[in-house]
Amino acid sequence: MTNEAAMEQVQPAASAPAPEPVVALIPRINVAAFCDDQGTAQAMQSAGADRRMVQAHMDVHLGGIPAAIQAYTNAKTPDVLIIESTKQRDGLLNDLGHLAHVCDPGSKVIVIGHVNDVLLYRELVNQGISEYIVAPIHQLQIIEHLAGMFHDPEASPVGKVLAFVGAKGGVGSSTIAHNVGWMFSKHYATDTVITDLDMAFGTAGLNFNHEGGQGIAEALGSMDRVDQTMLNRLLTKYSDRLSLLVAPSSIDREVEIEEDALSAVLNVVRANVPSVIVDVPNIWTPWAKSVLVHADEVIITATPELACLRNAKNLVDLLKAARPNDNPPRLVMNQVGIPKRPEIPIAEFSKALGVEPAVTIPFDPLTFGTASSNGQMIEEVAVKSDAARQLVVLSQILQGQEAPPKQKGKALGSLKAKLATLRKK
């Protein structure tokens, strides 16, 4: 069976925000910014509070280059010194000459200027300035420059972490996460790892018919030794493009999750694959909050009922405040239309959250039940179902593409079927 019908009938919502560019975490560095303009100082403060700067430390001051010279006359300069000047070319070069006398050789210097001059840029680079940025600036612009300065150009691009969480238990967040990861690997040929963080009751192994293994538990217990070699040993391979980091799914022993250990494991995973699906259980702990705050995308699954509305509202408000430079969380409305169940209208639900649903998946117990019992994905069980089509749309949105690439052989088969139908008419 082909997926062409599903691709042709459903397109992503035009209003869906585009995925943010993936920017690597800034390493443990000290950054000091000396600004001339209040707006630049505010952008620096915002950059310093961004989730990508969690390991770095940034101090922001006013006073520009003169203040920097005064501060470091008898002190060591930080790993990165960001200075702003509103002066024209000659005044800027003169001030930088004085700054050079107090700047340590190992420090990198970023200059924010108010002169848009290519010749000035080239001259500054020739003098050893790491980067010249023309004001006004955006906080993400600073973060991208810092990431680029400490990123190995020969290293693979950092992978994207997508965290899936349910507004309450039983809303289907894990099922949706597993189906999206499967579609990433199948339709987009994207190497993907699905990480199950529900240590006692995780379902990734069940849903993919690959029970057993201590993948994520063993990785968390070996934080200092986790590397690509060890990761390959712990992963359960499902297909050429899809692997699972399964949970023990056992209550025989308790597995404690430490925030730093989980962050280290996810950093190793994202350094080796472009897509990391993280299935976050419906619990509230420091490590669960950290995963959601620091993920590149957060997908909240909810059903149209009061408890979900309250919990989703709390999650959305927290994440918007903690991630001001990121897109808001994606909202998936699931199990919509259960007979005889009073439901909050989707329009009212989304209005209360301030987030439009990325997709709305209808209640379909037969399709979901069959898939769960067989250890299959929704599209494998019922490719033409509304649920399958909505999951296709969600995968398109999260990939930032209009539709998965079509396979020529399947497209030809679909065309022949249409021609046969026309001849019968």
BELSULZI-V10504 format. One record per residue. RES is the residue in one small letter. PSI is psi as a letter, one per 20 degrees, with the letter a starting at -180 (999 if undefined). NEAR is the number of other C-alpha atoms within 8 Angstrom. D_FIRST is the distance of its C-alpha to the first C-alpha in Angstrom with 1 decimal. Layout:
res:RES psi:PSI near:NEAR d_first:D_FIRST
res:RES psi:PSI near:NEAR d_first:D_FIRST
//
This chain:
res:m psi:p near:3 d_first:0.0
res:t psi:r near:7 d_first:3.8
res:n psi:j near:8 d_first:6.9
res:e psi:h near:9 d_first:9.1
res:a psi:g near:8 d_first:10.0
res:a psi:h near:12 d_first:11.1
res:m psi:h near:12 d_first:13.0
res:e psi:h near:7 d_first:14.7
res:q psi:h near:6 d_first:15.8
res:v psi:p near:9 d_first:17.4
res:q psi:q near:9 d_first:19.9
res:p psi:q near:10 d_first:22.3
res:a psi:p near:6 d_first:25.6
res:a psi:h near:4 d_first:28.2
res:s psi:i near:4 d_first:30.8
res:a psi:p near:8 d_first:29.1
res:p psi:q near:5 d_first:31.5
res:a psi:q near:6 d_first:30.6
res:p psi:q near:10 d_first:30.4
res:e psi:q near:7 d_first:33.9
res:p psi:q near:4 d_first:34.5
res:v psi:o near:8 d_first:34.6
res:v psi:p near:9 d_first:38.3
res:a psi:q near:7 d_first:39.5
res:l psi:q near:9 d_first:41.9
res:i psi:p near:14 d_first:45.5
res:p psi:r near:8 d_first:47.4
res:r psi:n near:7 d_first:50.6
res:i psi:q near:10 d_first:52.9
res:n psi:p near:10 d_first:55.8
res:v psi:p near:13 d_first:55.6
res:a psi:p near:12 d_first:58.5
res:a psi:p near:14 d_first:58.4
res:f psi:o near:16 d_first:61.6
res:c psi:q near:16 d_first:60.9
res:d psi:h near:12 d_first:63.2
res:d psi:p near:8 d_first:61.1
res:q psi:h near:8 d_first:60.2
res:g psi:h near:7 d_first:56.7
res:t psi:g near:12 d_first:56.0
res:a psi:h near:15 d_first:57.3
res:q psi:g near:8 d_first:55.0
res:a psi:h near:11 d_first:52.0
res:m psi:g near:12 d_first:53.1
res:q psi:g near:9 d_first:53.5
res:s psi:g near:9 d_first:50.0
res:a psi:g near:12 d_first:48.7
res:g psi:h near:9 d_first:50.6
res:a psi:i near:8 d_first:49.0
res:d psi:q near:12 d_first:45.5
res:r psi:h near:9 d_first:43.1
res:r psi:i near:11 d_first:42.8
res:m psi:j near:14 d_first:46.6
res:v psi:h near:10 d_first:46.8
res:q psi:i near:10 d_first:48.3
res:a psi:r near:11 d_first:50.6
res:h psi:p near:11 d_first:53.8
res:m psi:p near:9 d_first:54.9
res:d psi:p near:7 d_first:58.3
res:v psi:p near:11 d_first:58.9
res:h psi:q near:10 d_first:62.4
res:l psi:r near:11 d_first:64.0
res:g psi:i near:10 d_first:66.7
res:g psi:b near:13 d_first:64.7
res:i psi:g near:14 d_first:66.1
res:p psi:h near:8 d_first:69.7
res:a psi:h near:10 d_first:68.4
res:a psi:g near:12 d_first:66.4
res:i psi:g near:11 d_first:69.4
res:q psi:h near:7 d_first:71.6
res:a psi:h near:8 d_first:69.0
res:y psi:j near:11 d_first:68.6
res:t psi:h near:7 d_first:72.2
res:n psi:k near:6 d_first:72.8
res:a psi:q near:6 d_first:69.3
res:k psi:p near:7 d_first:66.3
res:t psi:q near:11 d_first:63.6
res:p psi:r near:9 d_first:60.0
res:d psi:h near:10 d_first:57.0
res:v psi:p near:13 d_first:56.0
res:l psi:o near:13 d_first:58.6
res:i psi:p near:12 d_first:57.4
res:i psi:q near:14 d_first:60.2
res:e psi:q near:14 d_first:60.4
res:s psi:p near:13 d_first:63.1
res:t psi:j near:9 d_first:63.7
res:k psi:r near:9 d_first:66.3
res:q psi:a near:8 d_first:66.2
res:r psi:g near:8 d_first:65.8
res:d psi:g near:7 d_first:69.4
res:g psi:h near:8 d_first:69.6
res:l psi:g near:11 d_first:66.3
res:l psi:h near:8 d_first:67.2
res:n psi:g near:8 d_first:70.6
res:d psi:h near:10 d_first:69.1
res:l psi:h near:9 d_first:66.6
res:g psi:g near:8 d_first:69.5
res:h psi:h near:9 d_first:71.2
res:l psi:h near:11 d_first:68.0
res:a psi:h near:7 d_first:67.7
res:h psi:h near:6 d_first:70.9
res:v psi:i near:11 d_first:69.5
res:c psi:p near:10 d_first:65.9
res:d psi:q near:7 d_first:65.0
res:p psi:h near:4 d_first:63.5
res:g psi:i near:5 d_first:60.4
res:s psi:p near:11 d_first:59.5
res:k psi:q near:9 d_first:56.9
res:v psi:p near:11 d_first:57.9
res:i psi:p near:13 d_first:55.8
res:v psi:p near:12 d_first:57.7
res:i psi:o near:12 d_first:56.8
res:g psi:r near:13 d_first:58.9
res:h psi:j near:11 d_first:59.4
res:v psi:o near:8 d_first:60.0
res:n psi:n near:6 d_first:57.1
res:d psi:o near:6 d_first:58.5
res:v psi:h near:6 d_first:56.6
res:l psi:h near:6 d_first:59.9
res:l psi:g near:8 d_first:60.7
res:y psi:g near:9 d_first:57.3
res:r psi:h near:8 d_first:57.9
res:e psi:g near:8 d_first:61.4
res:l psi:g near:10 d_first:60.3
res:v psi:g near:11 d_first:57.6
res:n psi:h near:7 d_first:60.3
res:q psi:i near:6 d_first:62.6
res:g psi:j near:6 d_first:60.0
res:i psi:p near:12 d_first:58.4
res:s psi:h near:8 d_first:54.8
res:e psi:q near:9 d_first:53.5
res:y psi:p near:12 d_first:54.8
res:i psi:p near:9 d_first:53.1
res:v psi:p near:10 d_first:54.3
res:a psi:q near:8 d_first:54.8
res:p psi:q near:7 d_first:53.4
res:i psi:q near:10 d_first:50.8
res:h psi:q near:7 d_first:47.9
res:q psi:h near:11 d_first:47.5
res:l psi:h near:8 d_first:44.1
res:q psi:g near:8 d_first:45.8
res:i psi:g near:11 d_first:48.3
res:i psi:g near:13 d_first:45.7
res:e psi:g near:9 d_first:43.7
res:h psi:g near:9 d_first:46.9
res:l psi:g near:9 d_first:47.9
res:a psi:g near:12 d_first:44.5
res:g psi:h near:7 d_first:44.8
res:m psi:h near:6 d_first:48.3
res:f psi:j near:8 d_first:47.4
res:h psi:p near:7 d_first:44.0
res:d psi:o near:5 d_first:43.8
res:p psi:h near:4 d_first:42.6
res:e psi:i near:4 d_first:41.2
res:a psi:q near:6 d_first:39.2
res:s psi:q near:6 d_first:35.4
res:p psi:q near:6 d_first:34.7
res:v psi:q near:12 d_first:34.7
res:g psi:r near:13 d_first:31.4
res:k psi:p near:11 d_first:30.5
res:v psi:p near:12 d_first:30.9
res:l psi:o near:13 d_first:28.9
res:a psi:p near:15 d_first:30.4
res:f psi:p near:15 d_first:28.6
res:v psi:q near:14 d_first:31.0
res:g psi:q near:16 d_first:31.1
res:a psi:h near:14 d_first:33.9
res:k psi:r near:10 d_first:34.5
res:g psi:q near:7 d_first:33.2
res:g psi:j near:6 d_first:30.2
res:v psi:i near:12 d_first:28.5
res:g psi:j near:10 d_first:25.3
res:s psi:g near:13 d_first:26.3
res:s psi:g near:12 d_first:25.3
res:t psi:g near:8 d_first:21.8
res:i psi:g near:9 d_first:21.3
res:a psi:g near:12 d_first:22.9
res:h psi:g near:13 d_first:20.7
res:n psi:h near:11 d_first:17.4
res:v psi:g near:12 d_first:19.0
res:g psi:g near:13 d_first:20.1
res:w psi:g near:10 d_first:16.7
res:m psi:h near:11 d_first:15.3
res:f psi:g near:14 d_first:18.4
res:s psi:h near:13 d_first:17.8
res:k psi:g near:9 d_first:14.2
res:h psi:h near:8 d_first:14.1
res:y psi:j near:9 d_first:17.8
res:a psi:k near:8 d_first:18.7
res:t psi:p near:10 d_first:21.5
res:d psi:p near:11 d_first:23.5
res:t psi:q near:15 d_first:23.6
res:v psi:p near:14 d_first:25.7
res:i psi:p near:16 d_first:25.4
res:t psi:o near:13 d_first:28.9
res:d psi:o near:16 d_first:29.6
res:l psi:j near:12 d_first:33.2
res:d psi:n near:11 d_first:33.5
res:m psi:h near:12 d_first:35.6
res:a psi:h near:10 d_first:36.1
res:f psi:k near:7 d_first:33.0
res:g psi:q near:13 d_first:30.2
res:t psi:j near:9 d_first:26.6
res:a psi:g near:14 d_first:24.8
res:g psi:g near:13 d_first:25.3
res:l psi:g near:10 d_first:24.1
res:n psi:h near:15 d_first:20.9
res:f psi:j near:10 d_first:19.9
res:n psi:l near:9 d_first:21.5
res:h psi:m near:10 d_first:24.3
res:e psi:q near:6 d_first:27.4
res:g psi:q near:7 d_first:30.8
res:g psi:q near:9 d_first:32.5
res:q psi:k near:10 d_first:35.1
res:g psi:f near:13 d_first:33.5
res:i psi:h near:14 d_first:34.6
res:a psi:g near:11 d_first:37.7
res:e psi:h near:9 d_first:38.9
res:a psi:g near:12 d_first:38.3
res:l psi:h near:12 d_first:40.3
res:g psi:i near:7 d_first:43.1
res:s psi:l near:8 d_first:43.3
res:m psi:g near:11 d_first:43.4
res:d psi:i near:4 d_first:46.0
res:r psi:j near:6 d_first:44.2
res:v psi:p near:12 d_first:40.6
res:d psi:a near:7 d_first:39.5
res:q psi:h near:9 d_first:36.5
res:t psi:g near:7 d_first:37.4
res:m psi:h near:9 d_first:37.8
res:l psi:g near:11 d_first:34.6
res:n psi:h near:7 d_first:32.6
res:r psi:h near:6 d_first:34.1
res:l psi:h near:13 d_first:33.4
res:l psi:q near:11 d_first:29.7
res:t psi:o near:11 d_first:27.1
res:k psi:p near:8 d_first:24.4
res:y psi:g near:10 d_first:20.8
res:s psi:a near:6 d_first:19.2
res:d psi:h near:5 d_first:20.7
res:r psi:i near:11 d_first:20.7
res:l psi:p near:14 d_first:21.0
res:s psi:q near:12 d_first:24.1
res:l psi:p near:14 d_first:25.7
res:l psi:n near:13 d_first:29.3
res:v psi:q near:18 d_first:29.4
res:a psi:q near:18 d_first:32.3
res:p psi:h near:13 d_first:34.4
res:s psi:l near:10 d_first:33.4
res:s psi:q near:8 d_first:36.7
res:i psi:j near:6 d_first:39.9
res:d psi:h near:4 d_first:42.1
res:r psi:q near:5 d_first:43.3
res:e psi:p near:6 d_first:43.4
res:v psi:o near:6 d_first:41.9
res:e psi:p near:4 d_first:43.8
res:i psi:p near:8 d_first:42.0
res:e psi:p near:8 d_first:44.4
res:e psi:g near:9 d_first:43.5
res:d psi:h near:6 d_first:44.7
res:a psi:g near:11 d_first:42.9
res:l psi:g near:12 d_first:39.6
res:s psi:g near:9 d_first:40.1
res:a psi:g near:9 d_first:41.0
res:v psi:g near:12 d_first:37.9
res:l psi:h near:8 d_first:35.6
res:n psi:h near:8 d_first:37.5
res:v psi:g near:11 d_first:36.9
res:v psi:g near:13 d_first:33.1
res:r psi:i near:14 d_first:32.9
res:a psi:i near:11 d_first:35.0
res:n psi:i near:10 d_first:32.4
res:v psi:q near:12 d_first:29.0
res:p psi:h near:13 d_first:28.1
res:s psi:p near:13 d_first:26.4
res:v psi:o near:15 d_first:27.9
res:i psi:p near:15 d_first:26.4
res:v psi:o near:13 d_first:29.3
res:d psi:o near:15 d_first:28.8
res:v psi:p near:12 d_first:32.2
res:p psi:r near:9 d_first:33.4
res:n psi:m near:9 d_first:35.1
res:i psi:r near:5 d_first:38.6
res:w psi:o near:6 d_first:41.3
res:t psi:r near:6 d_first:43.0
res:p psi:g near:7 d_first:44.4
res:w psi:h near:10 d_first:41.5
res:a psi:g near:11 d_first:38.8
res:k psi:g near:9 d_first:40.6
res:s psi:g near:9 d_first:40.9
res:v psi:g near:10 d_first:37.2
res:l psi:g near:10 d_first:36.4
res:v psi:h near:10 d_first:39.3
res:h psi:j near:8 d_first:38.6
res:a psi:q near:11 d_first:34.8
res:d psi:h near:11 d_first:33.5
res:e psi:q near:11 d_first:31.3
res:v psi:p near:13 d_first:31.6
res:i psi:o near:12 d_first:29.0
res:i psi:p near:14 d_first:30.5
res:t psi:p near:15 d_first:28.4
res:a psi:q near:15 d_first:30.3
res:t psi:q near:10 d_first:30.2
res:p psi:m near:14 d_first:32.4
res:e psi:r near:9 d_first:35.4
res:l psi:g near:7 d_first:38.9
res:a psi:g near:7 d_first:38.8
res:c psi:h near:12 d_first:35.7
res:l psi:g near:14 d_first:37.5
res:r psi:g near:8 d_first:40.6
res:n psi:g near:10 d_first:38.9
res:a psi:h near:12 d_first:36.6
res:k psi:g near:10 d_first:39.6
res:n psi:g near:8 d_first:41.6
res:l psi:g near:9 d_first:38.8
res:v psi:g near:11 d_first:38.4
res:d psi:g near:8 d_first:42.1
res:l psi:g near:8 d_first:42.7
res:l psi:h near:12 d_first:40.0
res:k psi:h near:11 d_first:41.1
res:a psi:h near:7 d_first:44.7
res:a psi:i near:9 d_first:43.8
res:r psi:m near:10 d_first:41.5
res:p psi:i near:8 d_first:43.2
res:n psi:j near:7 d_first:41.8
res:d psi:r near:8 d_first:38.2
res:n psi:q near:9 d_first:35.6
res:p psi:r near:9 d_first:35.8
res:p psi:q near:12 d_first:33.3
res:r psi:q near:11 d_first:29.9
res:l psi:p near:13 d_first:29.5
res:v psi:o near:13 d_first:26.4
res:m psi:p near:14 d_first:27.0
res:n psi:q near:14 d_first:25.1
res:q psi:l near:11 d_first:25.2
res:v psi:p near:11 d_first:26.5
res:g psi:k near:8 d_first:27.5
res:i psi:p near:7 d_first:28.5
res:p psi:p near:4 d_first:30.3
res:k psi:j near:4 d_first:34.1
res:r psi:p near:6 d_first:34.1
res:p psi:p near:5 d_first:36.4
res:e psi:q near:7 d_first:34.5
res:i psi:p near:9 d_first:35.9
res:p psi:p near:7 d_first:34.5
res:i psi:h near:8 d_first:32.2
res:a psi:g near:6 d_first:34.6
res:e psi:h near:8 d_first:37.6
res:f psi:g near:11 d_first:35.8
res:s psi:h near:11 d_first:34.9
res:k psi:g near:9 d_first:38.4
res:a psi:h near:8 d_first:40.1
res:l psi:h near:10 d_first:38.2
res:g psi:k near:6 d_first:38.5
res:v psi:p near:10 d_first:34.9
res:e psi:q near:7 d_first:32.1
res:p psi:p near:10 d_first:28.8
res:a psi:g near:11 d_first:26.2
res:v psi:q near:11 d_first:23.5
res:t psi:o near:10 d_first:23.9
res:i psi:p near:13 d_first:21.5
res:p psi:q near:10 d_first:22.0
res:f psi:p near:9 d_first:23.0
res:d psi:m near:8 d_first:20.1
res:p psi:h near:6 d_first:21.5
res:l psi:g near:6 d_first:18.9
res:t psi:g near:10 d_first:15.9
res:f psi:h near:9 d_first:18.3
res:g psi:g near:8 d_first:20.1
res:t psi:g near:9 d_first:17.2
res:a psi:g near:14 d_first:16.0
res:s psi:g near:11 d_first:19.7
res:s psi:h near:7 d_first:20.4
res:n psi:i near:8 d_first:17.6
res:g psi:l near:10 d_first:18.3
res:q psi:r near:12 d_first:14.8
res:m psi:r near:13 d_first:13.9
res:i psi:g near:13 d_first:13.1
res:e psi:h near:9 d_first:9.8
res:e psi:h near:8 d_first:8.8
res:v psi:g near:10 d_first:10.2
res:a psi:n near:9 d_first:9.5
res:v psi:h near:13 d_first:7.6
res:k psi:j near:10 d_first:9.4
res:s psi:q near:8 d_first:12.6
res:d psi:h near:8 d_first:15.7
res:a psi:g near:10 d_first:16.2
res:a psi:g near:13 d_first:13.0
res:r psi:h near:13 d_first:14.0
res:q psi:h near:12 d_first:17.6
res:l psi:h near:13 d_first:16.8
res:v psi:g near:12 d_first:15.2
res:v psi:g near:13 d_first:18.5
res:l psi:g near:12 d_first:20.6
res:s psi:h near:11 d_first:19.3
res:q psi:g near:13 d_first:19.9
res:i psi:g near:14 d_first:23.4
res:l psi:h near:8 d_first:24.3
res:q psi:i near:8 d_first:23.3
res:g psi:k near:8 d_first:25.3
res:q psi:q near:8 d_first:22.7
res:e psi:h near:8 d_first:21.4
res:a psi:q near:8 d_first:17.7
res:p psi:q near:9 d_first:15.9
res:p psi:p near:6 d_first:16.3
res:k psi:q near:7 d_first:13.6
res:q psi:p near:6 d_first:12.7
res:k psi:g near:6 d_first:14.2
res:g psi:g near:6 d_first:12.1
res:k psi:h near:9 d_first:8.9
res:a psi:h near:10 d_first:11.3
res:l psi:g near:8 d_first:12.8
res:g psi:g near:8 d_first:9.9
res:s psi:h near:10 d_first:9.6
res:l psi:g near:8 d_first:13.4
res:k psi:h near:8 d_first:13.7
res:a psi:h near:8 d_first:11.7
res:k psi:h near:8 d_first:14.2
res:l psi:h near:8 d_first:17.1
res:a psi:h near:8 d_first:16.5
res:t psi:h near:8 d_first:16.7
res:l psi:h near:7 d_first:19.8
res:r psi:h near:6 d_first:21.4
res:k psi:h near:5 d_first:21.2
res:k psi:999 near:4 d_first:23.0
//
